[in-house]
Amino acid sequence: MLASRDRHADRVVPPSGFTAQLTLFAAAAMAFLAVFALALSLASGRLAARWGDELARSATIRITAPQDQQSAQVEAALRILETTKGVRTARALTDAEQQALLAPWFGADLALDTLPVPRLIEVIEDADGMDPAGLRLRLAAEVPGAVLDDHSRWRAPLVSAASRLRTLGWTSTLLIAAVMAAMVTLAANAALAANAQVISVLRLVGATDAYIAQAFIRRFTIRTLIGASAGMALGMVAVLFMPGGNDETATFLTGLGFQGWHWITPLLVPPLAALVAFLATRMAARRTLETLT
């Protein structure tokens, strides 16, 4: 078995050389990439859930009216929201908050009174949610300059994009496993071909194909496990030093790392890589031994 050590069987497979280095390097590199693919998948899932939950529970009312009517229409809209079922809180953004929203486009020195900037009201829904269609009718009747934006137009594309990123991450993980299987298969075939004469001698002295195949399976599985463990450790260290959620310089990469119990998932990479190597080497050994006569 794989856990037992048979020194005579181990001699069938060269302990060092090209095949050993190829297996170790391929396993380490694929495990390193697999850690990042897992981080991308899990982070994209969190992103999709956060965007879906937060944006689904918020809305914005934009009030466009003459300067002398804005305050009255804002007050009228707030009174309507106070009696609207499903609205937890509603407040008008201050001049400073609106100026901060416009600063990336117009600069921090923008004077709101010099531009016809609409007033914004932030609406936070409760767990039951509100009726956007009914609220639009009430606003149209009592606040003619109000426009309700429940974020549905751009919430769905964002959530869809995050979900596609998650799918891409899991697809990348499967492709990494396939590439690892191909590399281990090539290495096993090379080792079997290089030891064709040794295999012939072993057959002459009574060794069965199952015994010979087990030697190759054990050696390549252990090599893959060692290489994948090293690659996983390096990948986790790299993810650990990626920008975090509190990093002011982080942008796209913010929150890409593992969080909470997700740090356990990379530990599954080495045993899964060893399983892939076991199956790939088993198939390669059986197929090659059948061709060697």
HELIX and SHEET records of a PDB file:
HELIX    1   1 ARG A    7  ASP A   10  1                                   4    
HELIX    2   2 PHE A   18  ALA A   56  1                                  39    
HELIX    3   3 GLN A   67  GLU A   82  1                                  16    
HELIX    4   4 ASP A   95  PHE A  106  1                                  12    
HELIX    5   5 LEU A  112  THR A  114  5                                   3    
HELIX    6   6 PRO A  132  GLU A  142  1                                  11    
HELIX    7   7 SER A  152  ALA A  194  1                                  43    
HELIX    8   8 ALA A  196  LEU A  204  1                                   9    
HELIX    9   9 ASP A  209  LEU A  240  1                                  32    
HELIX   10  10 GLY A  260  LEU A  268  5                                   9    
HELIX   11  11 VAL A  269  THR A  291  1                                  23    
SHEET    1   A 4 VAL A  87  ALA A  92  0                                        
SHEET    2   A 4 ARG A 119  GLU A 125 -1                                        
SHEET    3   A 4 SER A  58  ILE A  63 -1                                        
SHEET    4   A 4 ALA A 146  ASP A 149 -1                                        
END                                                                             
